Every structure is written in C-alpha cells, then in structure tokens.
Amino acid sequence: MLNKIVTLSLSLVIASMIIVGCSDKSNTEKAAPKYITIKGSDTMVHLASAWAESFMKSHPDADISVTGGGSGTGIAAILNGTTDICIASRSIKAKEVTLAKEKGLSPYEIVTSRDGIAVVVNPENPIDELTIEQIGKIYTGVYTNWSDLGGPDQDIVILSRESSSGTYVFFQGHVMKKKDYSPDAMLMPSTSAIIQSVTQDKWAIGYVGLGYGVQAGDKVKMLAVMNDADSPAVVPSVATVQDATYGIARPLHFYTNGVPSGLVKDFVDFVLSDAGQAIVLETGYVPVN
C-alpha cells in the first residue's frame, strides 16, 4: 500500500511538472519576437523605416530591421537568403532573375509606392530649370561649365550615387539614355551625402529621391525639369508625379522570395493599406492607390 501511495504521488508530481512546463513553453512561444529583415535601396530606407516603426507599434512582438546599401545590395541579399524583403528603386534585372532560378528562388515583385527623382543644386545657383537632355549632357560630360547652360562661368561639380544604387541605374537609363557617366562624376555613398555636398558646394549638382529633396527644405533647390525644349518646366512634387507631368519618376518595389506569407505578408498588407499609403504621402513619396 505504501509503495502504491509513493508511486501515485510521484506520478502527480511529474504530471504537474509536465503541465507547468507546457504552460511555460506556450507562454514563451507567445512572447517570442518575430523578426523581419529589410535591406536595399537608400532611397527607400526612410520610407521603409517609417513603415516598420508604425507596424511594430501595432505588433509589439515583431522586430523589423531596416538597412540600406543600394538596390543591388538588397537584391543580392535576397539571392543569398540574407534578407526577408529587398527594397529596390529599380526593377530586378534579367540576369538576376536567371541567377535566382539557378538557386531555386522565385523573386516576387510588389510595387509599394512611386518616387520622383529631384535634380538638386545649391540655392545660390541662379539656374532654376533644365531640360532632361541638358541634365543628361551634364552627367555624360558634354556640359562641364554652368556658362554652357546660361549660368556663371563656374565648373560643374557632378554628384552621383554609386553603381550599386537603383537610382544610379534608373537615372542612367532614363536621363542619360544609357550613356556612360562622366569620369569627373563623384560617386557618393548615400543620398544624404549628395544633399550634404550640394549644401556645401555652390556649383554642385546631384539627384535624390523626392522625399529627400522635400526633407532638405531650403538647404537645396530642386530644379524644374522640362521633358524637352518645348515643354513646360515642372517642379517635382507628389502631384506632378501622380499626374505624370514630371518626367523623372519611377516605381519603388519590394522583392521577396516567393509570394509573402506569415509576418512578412502581414507587413506587406499593411504597407499597401490606407494606413501604409498615408505614410508614403507623409514622407514625401507618392502612393500607389
């Protein structure tokens, strides 16, 4: 009888420990943070960070990391499996799609917003407007002095993003008609570096995402751009990008490996929701809906 009592007591103790253990495991799983990594376009870092901050407020168990480095860096991270979401200011290239397929990956594109590329100069520069062709000729090295464009006799200081930047690729294709950048162009590591350099150098010219141009305020001057010599000069803004009157604009993308699921899908759904698109507008970009 004593042995039966001891056996029963031990059984009850073990059962209690199992129940408590399961309960603790359940509570731990509920409290465990969920991670999303986002990497890529410097143009989109500010916007993606604003999305992440807002999403985490309503999802306290979520932890989202946002880093830049350029669209090419983000796409490489998707291909290497080191990020959940690539932010890109250019479309994925055919050779990158081929490489992805070779690795058994399926890049999935989501257009999240639109952006105008603002061409910026120092506020003391008297030039207020240029055609797309003139801007292209500056960046290909045909025009080297502001006097070539009706300005003062001062050398043009050309600022560009690095080749890993989606903005670099888009600008080369859309504005420069795929011609090479001038060897005198200074390749800057980030959009903020271009803004800073333009504020410090009276004769510099650079290109930045519209959101950065708006955020810089009167530290830089965004040039009005003409599609050609017979077109009106249009200042970049949310309205002029939406109505397609501003000629230097492009979509901004997410890329994931396959159709998003789980927490990544929840985040994408938030980005495309009314609340997410309101953040697009608040940060100086252009909503897609």
N, C-alpha and C positions, 0 to 999 in steps of 0.2 A: 504493500500500500504506500509506504514511504517513497519507494522508487517511482511509482506512478505519479505521486504529487510533485516530486522533483522534476520528472520529465515534462509534466504539464506546465509547470512554472517556467522551465527553460523555453518551451515552445511559445508560451505567451510573450516572454521577453524578446525572443528572436522575431516573432511576428510584429511586435511593437517597433523594433528597430528597423525592420523592412518597410513598414508603413511610414515611419518618420523619414527614413532615407529616401523613399519615393517622393514624399512630400517636399523634402528639401531640394531634390533634383528638379522637381516640377517648378518650384519657386525660382531656382537658379536659372532654368531654361527660360522662364518668362522674363527674368531680369537681364539675361544676356544681351549685350548690344548687338545690333546688326550693322554691318559695315557696307558702304558703297565707296568705291574709289572712282574719281573722275579726273581725267588728265587730257591736256591738249592745248587748244587754241588760247593764246594770250588775250585775243580779242574777247573771248567768251568767259574768261576767268572771273571777272567782276560779276557778270550776269549769273553764271553757274553758282558762285558763292552766295549770291542773294537768294537764289532758288533753294540751295542747300540749307541755309540758315532758317528760312521760313518753314521748310519741310520738317526740319528737326524739332521745331517748336511744337508741332502737332504730332510728332512721332518721337517722343523722348527716348525710346530705346534704339533709335537709329543714330549712326555716326557716319557722316559723309566727309570725305577728304577731297579737296579740290586743288589741283596744281596745274601750272601752265607748261611752257616749254615749246609750244608751237603745235599746229595741227598735225604735222608729220610725226612729231614725237608721240602725240596721242594715238594716231593710227598704228604706229609701231608698237605701242603698248597693248593695243587690242590684239594685234597679231602675235604678240609674245605672251598674251594671257596675264598681263600685269596690271590691267585696269578693267573695271566693270563697264565704264562708259567713257568713250572718247568724245571730247568736244572738238569740233572742226569747223573752220570757216571756209573750207573748200570741200569739194566732193572727193570721195575716195578714188584713187587712180586705178586704171585697168590692171596695171602690173601689181598693185597692192591687193586687188581682188583675186588675181591669179595666185599670188603667194598665200593668201588666206585659204583658198580652196586646197592648195597643196598641203596645208597644215590641218585640213579637215574643219576649217572655221567657216562661218557664214555671216559676214558683216551685214548688219541690218541698219538701214538709214532712217532717221527721224528728223524732219525739218522742224526746228523748235521756234524759230524767230527769223527776222531779217535784219540786215545791217547795211547802213550806208558807209562808204569809205570817205572820210573827210580829208581833204588836202589842206594842210595847215602851214602857215607861215607866222613869223613874228608880227605882233600888232603894229610895229613901227615900219614894216614893209609897206610901201604905197600900193603895191599890186593887190587888187581886190577880186579879180576874176580871170580865169584862163579857160581855154577850150581843152577837151580831153586830148586832142592832138598835141597841143602845146605842152601839156603836162608830160605826155609820153616822150616828147623830144627832150625835155629836161632830163628825164630819167635814163634815156638812152645816150645822153651826152651830146646831142646836136646843139642844144642851147646850154651855154656854160656861164653866161653873164646875164644879170637881170635887165641890162640895156637891150638884149635881144627881144625882150618882151615889153618894152616901153617903160622899164623901170630905171633905177640909177645904175651907174657904172660900177657894179659890185659883182664879184664872183658868186655863183650859186653854190651853196653848200647842200649837197643831196644826201638826205637821210632815208634809209630803207630798213625794213625788217630783214632778218636773216632768212636763208633759203628754206629752213625748216618751217617757216611760218606760212599758214594758209593765205594770209593777207598778201605776202610776198608773191605767191603763186598767182592769186587772183588778179592782183594789180598788174603783174607782168603780162598776163593773158588779155585782160580787158582794156587796160590803158596803153600798154606798150606794144600790143599786137604780137606778143611772144618774142620780141627782140630782147637782146641781152641788156642787162643793166650796165650803166656807165661804170668803167673801172674806178671812177672817182667817188662812186656812191659809198657812203659809210653805212655798214651793216650794223644795226643796233639790236641788242639782245632782247628788247621788250618794247611794247608800245609806250609805256611810261617813260622809257629812256628817250624816245623820239620827242615826246611832249617836253621833257626837261631840256633837251638840246635846243629845240625851237625857241623856248622861252629865253635861253641864254645867248643865242646867236641870231642877230638881226637879219642875216641873209640866208638862213637855213630854210629848207622846205622838207616836209615829211608827209606821210599818210598814216592815218589812225582810224580805228573804228569810231563810228559816230558817237557812241556812248562816252568814249574817252575825250572826244572833242568837246562835247557838251559839258562834261565834268570839269574840263580845264578852264572853262569860262573865258574871261578876258585875258588869260595868260597867253593864248594863241588866237590867231584869226583863221577861221575856216573860210576858204576861198569859195566863191560862187563858181560853178562849173557849167560850161556850155558844151552840149553834145557835138556841135560844130559851129563854125563862124556865123551861121545864120540863125542859130537857136538862141533862146533867152538864157541868161545866166541864172542858175538855180543854186540856192544855198542848201546844203544837206540838212534835212530835218526828218522827223518821223513822218510828217505829212507828205513831203516830197518823195520819200522812199516808197510810201504806200501808194501814191498815185503815179509812180514810175516817171515823174518828171526829172528826178535827179538821176543822172546816168551812171554813177559808180556805186552799185549796190549788189548785194548777194545774199543768199540764204545761209543760215547758221544751223549746223547739224549736231545731232547725237549719232554715234555709232556704237552698237552693241554686238556681241557675238550671238547671233540668232535673235528671234523675237524675245523682247524682255519678259521676264517672269519674276514672281516674288516681289521683294522690296524694290528692285530696280524698276519693275513695271509700275509699282505704286508711285515711285518718284517721277517717272516719265508721264504718267497720267496727271500728276499734279502740275508738272511743267506746262502741259497742254491745256490745263483747265483755265477757267476765267481768272482764278487767283494767280496762277502761274504766269499767265499772259499779262496780267496787271503789273507784275514785277518787271516784265520785259519793257513795258512802257515807262515805268518809274525810273528805270536805269538807263534810259536813253536809246534803247533799241526799238525795233518795230515788231509788233505782234503779228502772228500768222493767222489769227482769227479775231 
